[in-house]
Amino acid sequence: MAERGLDRVVTFHGWVSGDRKHGLFAAADLLALPSHHEGLPNALIEAMAAGLPALVTPVGCVLDAVTDGRDAVVIPTRNVEALTNALRQLVGSAALRERLGRAAFRRAEDQFAVEGAVERLTTVVREVLHDGGRA
């Protein structure tokens, strides 16, 4: 990334967990997760819950969790130019990061918070019990 001028704004931390992870989320401006293969990455959900805008690729179930331009920036996989351009756009616009981060937090709260999951599960159980399990 140095040849593209991003070496001064991107920090690669490697594997982190616990309090260090939460501290990094709190200090971060965005999450860049340009994966080639994923299911539904916990790092994405955690970043959304921390109010971070995310830069992701449309792999696995990522697009079930985010919408390009609404609460994340989605780029094609294995596309260094798209990654570089998206990073430049996000790094260069605090307003865009703020808008995406707020939307990401709301989506994480709606989709992934325990309270919402319990409500959805309760609704399904009631429907099954009411219907007697008939399909």
N, CA, C and O atoms as CSV, one atom per row, in Angstrom:
chain,resi,resn,atom,element,x,y,z
A,1,MET,N,N,0.821,-1.192,0.000
A,1,MET,CA,C,0.000,0.000,0.000
A,1,MET,C,C,0.864,1.255,0.000
A,1,MET,O,O,0.375,2.333,-0.335
A,2,ALA,N,N,2.129,1.139,0.366
A,2,ALA,CA,C,2.989,2.321,0.428
A,2,ALA,C,C,3.063,3.029,-0.916
A,2,ALA,O,O,3.052,4.258,-0.977
A,3,GLU,N,N,3.139,2.255,-1.990
A,3,GLU,CA,C,3.241,2.887,-3.309
A,3,GLU,C,C,1.969,3.628,-3.689
A,3,GLU,O,O,1.986,4.424,-4.628
A,4,ARG,N,N,0.877,3.392,-2.995
A,4,ARG,CA,C,-0.381,4.084,-3.269
A,4,ARG,C,C,-0.636,5.228,-2.280
A,4,ARG,O,O,-1.689,5.863,-2.331
A,5,GLY,N,N,0.312,5.492,-1.387
A,5,GLY,CA,C,0.199,6.619,-0.485
A,5,GLY,C,C,-0.659,6.379,0.741
A,5,GLY,O,O,-1.026,7.335,1.424
A,6,LEU,N,N,-0.992,5.124,1.043
A,6,LEU,CA,C,-1.846,4.847,2.195
A,6,LEU,C,C,-1.065,4.368,3.412
A,6,LEU,O,O,-1.657,4.123,4.463
A,7,ASP,N,N,0.239,4.232,3.292
A,7,ASP,CA,C,1.038,3.693,4.382
A,7,ASP,C,C,1.031,4.571,5.620
A,7,ASP,O,O,1.363,4.093,6.705
A,8,ARG,N,N,0.670,5.828,5.495
A,8,ARG,CA,C,0.652,6.714,6.656
A,8,ARG,C,C,-0.693,6.704,7.384
A,8,ARG,O,O,-0.792,7.247,8.484
A,9,VAL,N,N,-1.717,6.108,6.803
A,9,VAL,CA,C,-3.036,6.156,7.434
A,9,VAL,C,C,-3.592,4.778,7.763
A,9,VAL,O,O,-4.615,4.682,8.440
A,10,VAL,N,N,-2.959,3.727,7.310
A,10,VAL,CA,C,-3.442,2.374,7.545
A,10,VAL,C,C,-2.515,1.677,8.526
A,10,VAL,O,O,-1.296,1.684,8.355
A,11,THR,N,N,-3.095,1.078,9.548
A,11,THR,CA,C,-2.321,0.304,10.513
A,11,THR,C,C,-2.829,-1.129,10.485
A,11,THR,O,O,-4.028,-1.376,10.611
A,12,PHE,N,N,-1.916,-2.062,10.321
A,12,PHE,CA,C,-2.268,-3.475,10.315
A,12,PHE,C,C,-1.933,-4.048,11.690
A,12,PHE,O,O,-0.765,-4.088,12.078
A,13,HIS,N,N,-2.946,-4.489,12.426
A,13,HIS,CA,C,-2.750,-4.950,13.800
A,13,HIS,C,C,-2.627,-6.457,13.910
A,13,HIS,O,O,-2.138,-6.953,14.925
A,14,GLY,N,N,-3.051,-7.200,12.904
A,14,GLY,CA,C,-3.039,-8.654,13.032
A,14,GLY,C,C,-4.151,-9.100,13.977
A,14,GLY,O,O,-5.141,-8.392,14.167
A,15,TRP,N,N,-3.979,-10.267,14.560
A,15,TRP,CA,C,-5.006,-10.857,15.434
A,15,TRP,C,C,-5.018,-10.153,16.784
A,15,TRP,O,O,-3.982,-10.043,17.440
A,16,VAL,N,N,-6.192,-9.675,17.202
A,16,VAL,CA,C,-6.351,-9.067,18.530
A,16,VAL,C,C,-7.637,-9.589,19.156
A,16,VAL,O,O,-8.528,-10.070,18.457
A,17,SER,N,N,-7.723,-9.490,20.472
A,17,SER,CA,C,-8.939,-9.941,21.156
A,17,SER,C,C,-9.112,-9.153,22.456
A,17,SER,O,O,-8.249,-8.369,22.850
A,18,GLY,N,N,-10.244,-9.387,23.103
A,18,GLY,CA,C,-10.510,-8.826,24.419
A,18,GLY,C,C,-10.499,-7.311,24.471
A,18,GLY,O,O,-10.965,-6.639,23.550
A,19,ASP,N,N,-9.956,-6.780,25.567
A,19,ASP,CA,C,-9.933,-5.334,25.778
A,19,ASP,C,C,-9.145,-4.611,24.694
A,19,ASP,O,O,-9.506,-3.503,24.297
A,20,ARG,N,N,-8.080,-5.226,24.218
A,20,ARG,CA,C,-7.290,-4.596,23.145
A,20,ARG,C,C,-8.157,-4.411,21.905
A,20,ARG,O,O,-8.103,-3.364,21.260
A,21,LYS,N,N,-8.952,-5.416,21.570
A,21,LYS,CA,C,-9.832,-5.323,20.406
A,21,LYS,C,C,-10.839,-4.193,20.590
A,21,LYS,O,O,-11.043,-3.387,19.683
A,22,HIS,N,N,-11.461,-4.132,21.746
A,22,HIS,CA,C,-12.460,-3.086,21.993
A,22,HIS,C,C,-11.819,-1.695,21.968
A,22,HIS,O,O,-12.419,-0.736,21.482
A,23,GLY,N,N,-10.612,-1.598,22.487
A,23,GLY,CA,C,-9.888,-0.336,22.449
A,23,GLY,C,C,-9.545,0.096,21.027
A,23,GLY,O,O,-9.626,1.276,20.686
A,24,LEU,N,N,-9.164,-0.872,20.208
A,24,LEU,CA,C,-8.861,-0.556,18.810
A,24,LEU,C,C,-10.112,-0.126,18.059
A,24,LEU,O,O,-10.060,0.806,17.257
A,25,PHE,N,N,-11.232,-0.791,18.306
A,25,PHE,CA,C,-12.496,-0.365,17.675
A,25,PHE,C,C,-12.829,1.069,18.084
A,25,PHE,O,O,-13.244,1.876,17.252
A,26,ALA,N,N,-12.647,1.380,19.356
A,26,ALA,CA,C,-12.977,2.722,19.844
A,26,ALA,C,C,-12.069,3.785,19.219
A,26,ALA,O,O,-12.501,4.918,19.003
A,27,ALA,N,N,-10.833,3.432,18.934
A,27,ALA,CA,C,-9.881,4.388,18.379
A,27,ALA,C,C,-9.892,4.443,16.855
A,27,ALA,O,O,-9.336,5.368,16.264
A,28,ALA,N,N,-10.518,3.463,16.219
A,28,ALA,CA,C,-10.462,3.344,14.754
A,28,ALA,C,C,-11.395,4.320,14.048
A,28,ALA,O,O,-12.390,4.782,14.607
A,29,ASP,N,N,-11.046,4.612,12.823
A,29,ASP,CA,C,-11.895,5.425,11.960
A,29,ASP,C,C,-12.767,4.556,11.064
A,29,ASP,O,O,-13.839,4.987,10.638
A,30,LEU,N,N,-12.320,3.332,10.771
A,30,LEU,CA,C,-13.078,2.429,9.912
A,30,LEU,C,C,-12.518,1.025,10.029
A,30,LEU,O,O,-11.421,0.817,10.549
A,31,LEU,N,N,-13.287,0.066,9.537
A,31,LEU,CA,C,-12.831,-1.321,9.444
A,31,LEU,C,C,-12.686,-1.647,7.970
A,31,LEU,O,O,-13.631,-1.486,7.198
A,32,ALA,N,N,-11.509,-2.105,7.577
A,32,ALA,CA,C,-11.294,-2.593,6.212
A,32,ALA,C,C,-11.187,-4.103,6.286
A,32,ALA,O,O,-10.282,-4.634,6.929
A,33,LEU,N,N,-12.109,-4.800,5.628
A,33,LEU,CA,C,-12.159,-6.255,5.656
A,33,LEU,C,C,-12.323,-6.763,4.219
A,33,LEU,O,O,-13.390,-7.250,3.844
A,34,PRO,N,N,-11.252,-6.645,3.419
A,34,PRO,CA,C,-11.345,-7.039,2.009
A,34,PRO,C,C,-11.095,-8.535,1.818
A,34,PRO,O,O,-10.160,-8.934,1.125
A,35,SER,N,N,-11.933,-9.346,2.436
A,35,SER,CA,C,-11.756,-10.799,2.440
A,35,SER,C,C,-12.009,-11.419,1.067
A,35,SER,O,O,-12.749,-10.886,0.241
A,36,HIS,N,N,-11.366,-12.561,0.861
A,36,HIS,CA,C,-11.629,-13.355,-0.334
A,36,HIS,C,C,-12.697,-14.403,-0.038
A,36,HIS,O,O,-13.462,-14.787,-0.922
A,37,HIS,N,N,-12.744,-14.861,1.206
A,37,HIS,CA,C,-13.714,-15.872,1.634
A,37,HIS,C,C,-14.129,-15.562,3.061
A,37,HIS,O,O,-13.280,-15.269,3.904
A,38,GLU,N,N,-15.406,-15.621,3.339
A,38,GLU,CA,C,-15.941,-15.411,4.692
A,38,GLU,C,C,-17.271,-16.128,4.788
A,38,GLU,O,O,-17.853,-16.525,3.779
A,39,GLY,N,N,-17.737,-16.288,5.985
A,39,GLY,CA,C,-19.121,-16.648,6.246
A,39,GLY,C,C,-19.834,-15.338,6.538
A,39,GLY,O,O,-20.167,-14.577,5.629
A,40,LEU,N,N,-20.060,-15.092,7.810
A,40,LEU,CA,C,-20.533,-13.793,8.287
A,40,LEU,C,C,-19.526,-13.381,9.360
A,40,LEU,O,O,-19.607,-13.864,10.490
A,41,PRO,N,N,-18.589,-12.507,9.035
A,41,PRO,CA,C,-17.479,-12.218,9.951
A,41,PRO,C,C,-17.910,-11.505,11.226
A,41,PRO,O,O,-18.577,-10.472,11.187
A,42,ASN,N,N,-17.513,-12.080,12.353
A,42,ASN,CA,C,-17.782,-11.435,13.634
A,42,ASN,C,C,-17.148,-10.053,13.694
A,42,ASN,O,O,-17.718,-9.139,14.290
A,43,ALA,N,N,-15.978,-9.888,13.086
A,43,ALA,CA,C,-15.316,-8.582,13.106
A,43,ALA,C,C,-16.205,-7.518,12.481
A,43,ALA,O,O,-16.227,-6.380,12.949
A,44,LEU,N,N,-16.928,-7.866,11.444
A,44,LEU,CA,C,-17.835,-6.911,10.804
A,44,LEU,C,C,-18.964,-6.536,11.757
A,44,LEU,O,O,-19.266,-5.353,11.920
A,45,ILE,N,N,-19.584,-7.515,12.379
A,45,ILE,CA,C,-20.691,-7.249,13.301
A,45,ILE,C,C,-20.202,-6.417,14.490
A,45,ILE,O,O,-20.877,-5.482,14.921
A,46,GLU,N,N,-19.028,-6.766,15.015
A,46,GLU,CA,C,-18.473,-6.017,16.146
A,46,GLU,C,C,-18.156,-4.578,15.753
A,46,GLU,O,O,-18.409,-3.655,16.528
A,47,ALA,N,N,-17.605,-4.379,14.561
A,47,ALA,CA,C,-17.310,-3.023,14.099
A,47,ALA,C,C,-18.591,-2.218,13.925
A,47,ALA,O,O,-18.645,-1.045,14.294
A,48,MET,N,N,-19.609,-2.837,13.370
A,48,MET,CA,C,-20.894,-2.154,13.210
A,48,MET,C,C,-21.442,-1.750,14.570
A,48,MET,O,O,-21.917,-0.628,14.745
A,49,ALA,N,N,-21.377,-2.664,15.531
A,49,ALA,CA,C,-21.879,-2.374,16.880
A,49,ALA,C,C,-21.076,-1.256,17.547
A,49,ALA,O,O,-21.582,-0.570,18.435
A,50,ALA,N,N,-19.827,-1.076,17.118
A,50,ALA,CA,C,-18.993,0.006,17.643
A,50,ALA,C,C,-19.211,1.304,16.862
A,50,ALA,O,O,-18.600,2.327,17.169
A,51,GLY,N,N,-20.080,1.258,15.856
A,51,GLY,CA,C,-20.370,2.463,15.075
A,51,GLY,C,C,-19.326,2.790,14.032
A,51,GLY,O,O,-19.202,3.938,13.606
A,52,LEU,N,N,-18.570,1.778,13.616
A,52,LEU,CA,C,-17.544,2.007,12.601
A,52,LEU,C,C,-18.090,1.758,11.200
A,52,LEU,O,O,-18.843,0.808,10.984
A,53,PRO,N,N,-17.716,2.601,10.257
A,53,PRO,CA,C,-18.026,2.281,8.867
A,53,PRO,C,C,-17.128,1.129,8.433
A,53,PRO,O,O,-15.997,1.007,8.905
A,54,ALA,N,N,-17.621,0.297,7.547
A,54,ALA,CA,C,-16.847,-0.862,7.104
A,54,ALA,C,C,-16.656,-0.830,5.601
A,54,ALA,O,O,-17.534,-0.411,4.847
A,55,LEU,N,N,-15.489,-1.282,5.191
A,55,LEU,CA,C,-15.141,-1.499,3.797
A,55,LEU,C,C,-15.000,-2.999,3.643
A,55,LEU,O,O,-14.092,-3.603,4.214
A,56,VAL,N,N,-15.900,-3.609,2.869
A,56,VAL,CA,C,-15.970,-5.062,2.799
A,56,VAL,C,C,-16.091,-5.533,1.349
A,56,VAL,O,O,-16.303,-4.742,0.430
A,57,THR,N,N,-15.951,-6.833,1.182
A,57,THR,CA,C,-16.174,-7.474,-0.114
A,57,THR,C,C,-17.444,-8.330,-0.010
A,57,THR,O,O,-17.807,-8.764,1.083
A,58,PRO,N,N,-18.114,-8.572,-1.134
A,58,PRO,CA,C,-19.405,-9.276,-1.111
A,58,PRO,C,C,-19.246,-10.799,-1.076
A,58,PRO,O,O,-19.696,-11.496,-1.985
A,59,VAL,N,N,-18.613,-11.299,-0.036
A,59,VAL,CA,C,-18.373,-12.730,0.093
A,59,VAL,C,C,-19.253,-13.307,1.196
A,59,VAL,O,O,-19.692,-12.587,2.093
A,60,GLY,N,N,-19.504,-14.602,1.120
A,60,GLY,CA,C,-20.300,-15.268,2.147
A,60,GLY,C,C,-21.626,-14.563,2.367
A,60,GLY,O,O,-22.351,-14.268,1.416
A,61,CYS,N,N,-21.934,-14.297,3.619
A,61,CYS,CA,C,-23.196,-13.639,3.993
A,61,CYS,C,C,-23.019,-12.156,4.293
A,61,CYS,O,O,-23.889,-11.549,4.919
A,62,VAL,N,N,-21.918,-11.566,3.862
A,62,VAL,CA,C,-21.646,-10.162,4.162
A,62,VAL,C,C,-22.787,-9.266,3.691
A,62,VAL,O,O,-23.176,-8.339,4.401
A,63,LEU,N,N,-23.326,-9.532,2.509
A,63,LEU,CA,C,-24.392,-8.669,1.987
A,63,LEU,C,C,-25.724,-8.871,2.714
A,63,LEU,O,O,-26.660,-8.101,2.501
A,64,ASP,N,N,-25.823,-9.888,3.562
A,64,ASP,CA,C,-26.989,-10.017,4.440
A,64,ASP,C,C,-26.869,-9.061,5.626
A,64,ASP,O,O,-27.864,-8.741,6.277
A,65,ALA,N,N,-25.652,-8.610,5.898
A,65,ALA,CA,C,-25.403,-7.753,7.059
A,65,ALA,C,C,-25.283,-6.281,6.694
A,65,ALA,O,O,-25.564,-5.421,7.529
A,66,VAL,N,N,-24.873,-5.970,5.468
A,66,VAL,CA,C,-24.657,-4.575,5.079
A,66,VAL,C,C,-25.224,-4.308,3.693
A,66,VAL,O,O,-25.466,-5.222,2.905
A,67,THR,N,N,-25.427,-3.021,3.425
A,67,THR,CA,C,-25.851,-2.559,2.105
A,67,THR,C,C,-24.866,-1.496,1.643
A,67,THR,O,O,-24.604,-0.522,2.348
A,68,ASP,N,N,-24.328,-1.699,0.452
A,68,ASP,CA,C,-23.351,-0.767,-0.097
A,68,ASP,C,C,-23.922,0.644,-0.158
A,68,ASP,O,O,-25.015,0.865,-0.679
A,69,GLY,N,N,-23.172,1.585,0.379
A,69,GLY,CA,C,-23.567,2.987,0.335
A,69,GLY,C,C,-24.503,3.411,1.446
A,69,GLY,O,O,-24.645,4.606,1.708
A,70,ARG,N,N,-25.141,2.466,2.099
A,70,ARG,CA,C,-26.049,2.802,3.195
A,70,ARG,C,C,-25.355,2.676,4.547
A,70,ARG,O,O,-25.396,3.597,5.363
A,71,ASP,N,N,-24.716,1.528,4.777
A,71,ASP,CA,C,-24.053,1.320,6.062
A,71,ASP,C,C,-22.668,0.704,5.910
A,71,ASP,O,O,-22.056,0.291,6.895
A,72,ALA,N,N,-22.177,0.642,4.682
A,72,ALA,CA,C,-20.842,0.117,4.403
A,72,ALA,C,C,-20.458,0.501,2.980
A,72,ALA,O,O,-21.279,0.989,2.203
A,73,VAL,N,N,-19.201,0.271,2.662
A,73,VAL,CA,C,-18.730,0.378,1.289
A,73,VAL,C,C,-18.345,-1.035,0.869
A,73,VAL,O,O,-17.535,-1.687,1.527
A,74,VAL,N,N,-18.924,-1.499,-0.223
A,74,VAL,CA,C,-18.669,-2.848,-0.723
A,74,VAL,C,C,-17.872,-2.723,-2.019
A,74,VAL,O,O,-18.248,-1.990,-2.933
A,75,ILE,N,N,-16.762,-3.457,-2.073
A,75,ILE,CA,C,-15.914,-3.454,-3.263
A,75,ILE,C,C,-15.771,-4.879,-3.785
A,75,ILE,O,O,-15.984,-5.829,-3.032
A,76,PRO,N,N,-15.420,-5.047,-5.045
A,76,PRO,CA,C,-15.196,-6.396,-5.573
A,76,PRO,C,C,-14.006,-7.069,-4.888
A,76,PRO,O,O,-13.084,-6.396,-4.429
A,77,THR,N,N,-14.035,-8.382,-4.823
A,77,THR,CA,C,-12.916,-9.129,-4.251
A,77,THR,C,C,-11.703,-9.035,-5.172
A,77,THR,O,O,-11.821,-8.895,-6.390
A,78,ARG,N,N,-10.553,-9.117,-4.552
A,78,ARG,CA,C,-9.272,-9.166,-5.265
A,78,ARG,C,C,-9.068,-7.991,-6.218
A,78,ARG,O,O,-8.472,-8.146,-7.284
A,79,ASN,N,N,-9.563,-6.817,-5.832
A,79,ASN,CA,C,-9.442,-5.644,-6.685
A,79,ASN,C,C,-8.700,-4.556,-5.910
A,79,ASN,O,O,-9.305,-3.771,-5.180
A,80,VAL,N,N,-7.384,-4.526,-6.082
A,80,VAL,CA,C,-6.539,-3.602,-5.328
A,80,VAL,C,C,-6.891,-2.151,-5.645
A,80,VAL,O,O,-6.881,-1.304,-4.752
A,81,GLU,N,N,-7.200,-1.860,-6.890
A,81,GLU,CA,C,-7.546,-0.483,-7.260
A,81,GLU,C,C,-8.830,-0.039,-6.563
A,81,GLU,O,O,-8.899,1.081,-6.057
A,82,ALA,N,N,-9.847,-0.901,-6.530
A,82,ALA,CA,C,-11.099,-0.557,-5.845
A,82,ALA,C,C,-10.854,-0.387,-4.349
A,82,ALA,O,O,-11.411,0.519,-3.728
A,83,LEU,N,N,-10.033,-1.241,-3.774
A,83,LEU,CA,C,-9.698,-1.137,-2.352
A,83,LEU,C,C,-8.993,0.189,-2.068
A,83,LEU,O,O,-9.347,0.894,-1.123
A,84,THR,N,N,-8.018,0.520,-2.871
A,84,THR,CA,C,-7.278,1.768,-2.691
A,84,THR,C,C,-8.198,2.969,-2.820
A,84,THR,O,O,-8.148,3.883,-1.997
A,85,ASN,N,N,-9.040,2.974,-3.851
A,85,ASN,CA,C,-9.946,4.109,-4.066
A,85,ASN,C,C,-10.951,4.247,-2.931
A,85,ASN,O,O,-11.233,5.358,-2.483
A,86,ALA,N,N,-11.491,3.129,-2.465
A,86,ALA,CA,C,-12.466,3.173,-1.371
A,86,ALA,C,C,-11.809,3.645,-0.079
A,86,ALA,O,O,-12.400,4.425,0.667
A,87,LEU,N,N,-10.594,3.179,0.190
A,87,LEU,CA,C,-9.879,3.646,1.380
A,87,LEU,C,C,-9.626,5.146,1.297
A,87,LEU,O,O,-9.821,5.866,2.276
A,88,ARG,N,N,-9.200,5.608,0.151
A,88,ARG,CA,C,-8.973,7.051,-0.018
A,88,ARG,C,C,-10.265,7.831,0.229
A,88,ARG,O,O,-10.263,8.854,0.914
A,89,GLN,N,N,-11.364,7.337,-0.336
A,89,GLN,CA,C,-12.654,8.018,-0.169
A,89,GLN,C,C,-13.041,8.072,1.307
A,89,GLN,O,O,-13.436,9.127,1.803
A,90,LEU,N,N,-12.934,6.957,2.004
A,90,LEU,CA,C,-13.321,6.907,3.410
A,90,LEU,C,C,-12.376,7.719,4.289
A,90,LEU,O,O,-12.823,8.465,5.160
A,91,VAL,N,N,-11.089,7.578,4.067
A,91,VAL,CA,C,-10.117,8.324,4.866
A,91,VAL,C,C,-10.293,9.819,4.639
A,91,VAL,O,O,-10.106,10.612,5.562
A,92,GLY,N,N,-10.649,10.212,3.419
A,92,GLY,CA,C,-10.769,11.618,3.085
A,92,GLY,C,C,-12.070,12.289,3.474
A,92,GLY,O,O,-12.194,13.507,3.342
A,93,SER,N,N,-13.048,11.523,3.954
A,93,SER,CA,C,-14.347,12.122,4.261
A,93,SER,C,C,-14.864,11.697,5.633
A,93,SER,O,O,-15.432,10.617,5.795
A,94,ALA,N,N,-14.653,12.567,6.610
A,94,ALA,CA,C,-15.176,12.298,7.954
A,94,ALA,C,C,-16.702,12.233,7.929
A,94,ALA,O,O,-17.303,11.453,8.668
A,95,ALA,N,N,-17.326,13.044,7.088
A,95,ALA,CA,C,-18.794,13.044,7.006
A,95,ALA,C,C,-19.305,11.703,6.499
A,95,ALA,O,O,-20.294,11.186,7.018
A,96,LEU,N,N,-18.653,11.136,5.504
A,96,LEU,CA,C,-19.063,9.821,4.987
A,96,LEU,C,C,-18.864,8.753,6.048
A,96,LEU,O,O,-19.739,7.911,6.251
A,97,ARG,N,N,-17.719,8.775,6.729
A,97,ARG,CA,C,-17.486,7.791,7.791
A,97,ARG,C,C,-18.537,7.901,8.884
A,97,ARG,O,O,-19.036,6.887,9.373
A,98,GLU,N,N,-18.873,9.114,9.265
A,98,GLU,CA,C,-19.882,9.333,10.307
A,98,GLU,C,C,-21.245,8.808,9.873
A,98,GLU,O,O,-21.926,8.130,10.642
A,99,ARG,N,N,-21.643,9.120,8.643
A,99,ARG,CA,C,-22.959,8.682,8.142
A,99,ARG,C,C,-23.033,7.155,8.071
A,99,ARG,O,O,-24.003,6.554,8.533
A,100,LEU,N,N,-22.010,6.538,7.495
A,100,LEU,CA,C,-21.993,5.078,7.392
A,100,LEU,C,C,-21.918,4.428,8.769
A,100,LEU,O,O,-22.579,3.419,9.014
A,101,GLY,N,N,-21.121,4.996,9.668
A,101,GLY,CA,C,-20.977,4.441,11.015
A,101,GLY,C,C,-22.269,4.480,11.806
A,101,GLY,O,O,-22.615,3.516,12.488
A,102,ARG,N,N,-22.995,5.609,11.715
A,102,ARG,CA,C,-24.298,5.703,12.403
A,102,ARG,C,C,-25.275,4.672,11.844
A,102,ARG,O,O,-25.977,4.003,12.601
A,103,ALA,N,N,-25.317,4.547,10.528
A,103,ALA,CA,C,-26.224,3.580,9.902
A,103,ALA,C,C,-25.819,2.151,10.256
A,103,ALA,O,O,-26.678,1.298,10.479
A,104,ALA,N,N,-24.519,1.889,10.307
A,104,ALA,CA,C,-24.037,0.556,10.672
A,104,ALA,C,C,-24.433,0.209,12.104
A,104,ALA,O,O,-24.856,-0.913,12.382
A,105,PHE,N,N,-24.296,1.173,13.009
A,105,PHE,CA,C,-24.688,0.942,14.398
A,105,PHE,C,C,-26.181,0.608,14.489
A,105,PHE,O,O,-26.566,-0.337,15.177
A,106,ARG,N,N,-27.014,1.380,13.799
A,106,ARG,CA,C,-28.460,1.113,13.819
A,106,ARG,C,C,-28.767,-0.270,13.263
A,106,ARG,O,O,-29.599,-0.990,13.814
A,107,ARG,N,N,-28.105,-0.644,12.181
A,107,ARG,CA,C,-28.359,-1.959,11.594
A,107,ARG,C,C,-27.892,-3.066,12.524
A,107,ARG,O,O,-28.581,-4.077,12.667
A,108,ALA,N,N,-26.748,-2.901,13.154
A,108,ALA,CA,C,-26.260,-3.905,14.102
A,108,ALA,C,C,-27.232,-4.053,15.256
A,108,ALA,O,O,-27.525,-5.165,15.696
A,109,GLU,N,N,-27.729,-2.928,15.744
A,109,GLU,CA,C,-28.691,-2.957,16.846
A,109,GLU,C,C,-29.972,-3.668,16.424
A,109,GLU,O,O,-30.515,-4.470,17.184
A,110,ASP,N,N,-30.455,-3.382,15.225
A,110,ASP,CA,C,-31.686,-3.999,14.724
A,110,ASP,C,C,-31.525,-5.482,14.419
A,110,ASP,O,O,-32.404,-6.282,14.743
A,111,GLN,N,N,-30.409,-5.853,13.799
A,111,GLN,CA,C,-30.238,-7.219,13.325
A,111,GLN,C,C,-29.551,-8.156,14.296
A,111,GLN,O,O,-29.849,-9.350,14.313
A,112,PHE,N,N,-28.637,-7.639,15.107
A,112,PHE,CA,C,-27.761,-8.534,15.853
A,112,PHE,C,C,-27.832,-8.405,17.370
A,112,PHE,O,O,-27.235,-9.220,18.073
A,113,ALA,N,N,-28.542,-7.409,17.897
A,113,ALA,CA,C,-28.640,-7.276,19.343
A,113,ALA,C,C,-29.439,-8.443,19.917
A,113,ALA,O,O,-30.341,-8.970,19.266
A,114,VAL,N,N,-29.105,-8.833,21.120
A,114,VAL,CA,C,-29.748,-9.967,21.768
A,114,VAL,C,C,-31.256,-9.758,21.869
A,114,VAL,O,O,-32.028,-10.685,21.622
A,115,GLU,N,N,-31.676,-8.557,22.227
A,115,GLU,CA,C,-33.099,-8.290,22.419
A,115,GLU,C,C,-33.895,-8.555,21.143
A,115,GLU,O,O,-34.961,-9.168,21.190
A,116,GLY,N,N,-33.382,-8.099,20.019
A,116,GLY,CA,C,-34.061,-8.323,18.745
A,116,GLY,C,C,-34.093,-9.789,18.366
A,116,GLY,O,O,-35.098,-10.284,17.854
A,117,ALA,N,N,-32.990,-10.488,18.618
A,117,ALA,CA,C,-32.935,-11.922,18.313
A,117,ALA,C,C,-33.953,-12.682,19.150
A,117,ALA,O,O,-34.613,-13.593,18.649
A,118,VAL,N,N,-34.084,-12.317,20.416
A,118,VAL,CA,C,-35.066,-12.978,21.291
A,118,VAL,C,C,-36.485,-12.713,20.782
A,118,VAL,O,O,-37.318,-13.619,20.750
A,119,GLU,N,N,-36.749,-11.478,20.388
A,119,GLU,CA,C,-38.078,-11.160,19.843
A,119,GLU,C,C,-38.386,-11.980,18.598
A,119,GLU,O,O,-39.480,-12.529,18.469
A,120,ARG,N,N,-37.425,-12.065,17.681
A,120,ARG,CA,C,-37.650,-12.827,16.445
A,120,ARG,C,C,-37.856,-14.305,16.749
A,120,ARG,O,O,-38.730,-14.943,16.163
A,121,LEU,N,N,-37.061,-14.849,17.659
A,121,LEU,CA,C,-37.208,-16.255,18.020
A,121,LEU,C,C,-38.554,-16.501,18.693
A,121,LEU,O,O,-39.211,-17.504,18.413
A,122,THR,N,N,-38.965,-15.607,19.568
A,122,THR,CA,C,-40.263,-15.728,20.240
A,122,THR,C,C,-41.399,-15.718,19.224
A,122,THR,O,O,-42.349,-16.491,19.345
A,123,THR,N,N,-41.304,-14.855,18.236
A,123,THR,CA,C,-42.332,-14.788,17.193
A,123,THR,C,C,-42.409,-16.100,16.432
A,123,THR,O,O,-43.502,-16.604,16.176
A,124,VAL,N,N,-41.270,-16.655,16.072
A,124,VAL,CA,C,-41.251,-17.931,15.340
A,124,VAL,C,C,-41.855,-19.042,16.186
A,124,VAL,O,O,-42.664,-19.828,15.693
A,125,VAL,N,N,-41.469,-19.114,17.448
A,125,VAL,CA,C,-41.998,-20.162,18.333
A,125,VAL,C,C,-43.513,-20.025,18.470
A,125,VAL,O,O,-44.233,-21.021,18.406
A,126,ARG,N,N,-43.998,-18.805,18.658
A,126,ARG,CA,C,-45.444,-18.592,18.766
A,126,ARG,C,C,-46.160,-19.017,17.496
A,126,ARG,O,O,-47.223,-19.635,17.557
A,127,GLU,N,N,-45.586,-18.689,16.347
A,127,GLU,CA,C,-46.209,-19.080,15.085
A,127,GLU,C,C,-46.263,-20.596,14.947
A,127,GLU,O,O,-47.270,-21.150,14.506
A,128,VAL,N,N,-45.180,-21.261,15.325
A,128,VAL,CA,C,-45.151,-22.718,15.245
A,128,VAL,C,C,-46.163,-23.318,16.207
A,128,VAL,O,O,-46.890,-24.240,15.838
A,129,LEU,N,N,-46.224,-22.812,17.437
A,129,LEU,CA,C,-47.176,-23.329,18.417
A,129,LEU,C,C,-48.624,-23.051,17.980
A,129,LEU,O,O,-49.493,-23.911,18.124
A,130,HIS,N,N,-48.868,-21.883,17.462
A,130,HIS,CA,C,-50.210,-21.513,17.012
A,130,HIS,C,C,-50.644,-22.374,15.832
A,130,HIS,O,O,-51.807,-22.766,15.730
A,131,ASP,N,N,-49.704,-22.660,14.949
A,131,ASP,CA,C,-49.986,-23.433,13.747
A,131,ASP,C,C,-49.936,-24.935,14.028
A,131,ASP,O,O,-50.255,-25.750,13.162
A,132,GLY,N,N,-49.537,-25.286,15.237
A,132,GLY,CA,C,-49.440,-26.707,15.578
A,132,GLY,C,C,-48.307,-27.391,14.850
A,132,GLY,O,O,-48.273,-28.620,14.784
A,133,GLY,N,N,-47.372,-26.625,14.297
A,133,GLY,CA,C,-46.250,-27.222,13.604
A,133,GLY,C,C,-46.568,-27.636,12.186
A,133,GLY,O,O,-45.722,-28.222,11.511
A,134,ARG,N,N,-47.781,-27.342,11.715
A,134,ARG,CA,C,-48.143,-27.715,10.329
A,134,ARG,C,C,-47.476,-26.774,9.353
A,134,ARG,O,O,-47.406,-25.567,9.581
A,135,ALA,N,N,-47.000,-27.321,8.293
A,135,ALA,CA,C,-46.373,-26.497,7.256
A,135,ALA,C,C,-47.312,-26.331,6.092
A,135,ALA,O,O,-46.969,-25.667,5.113
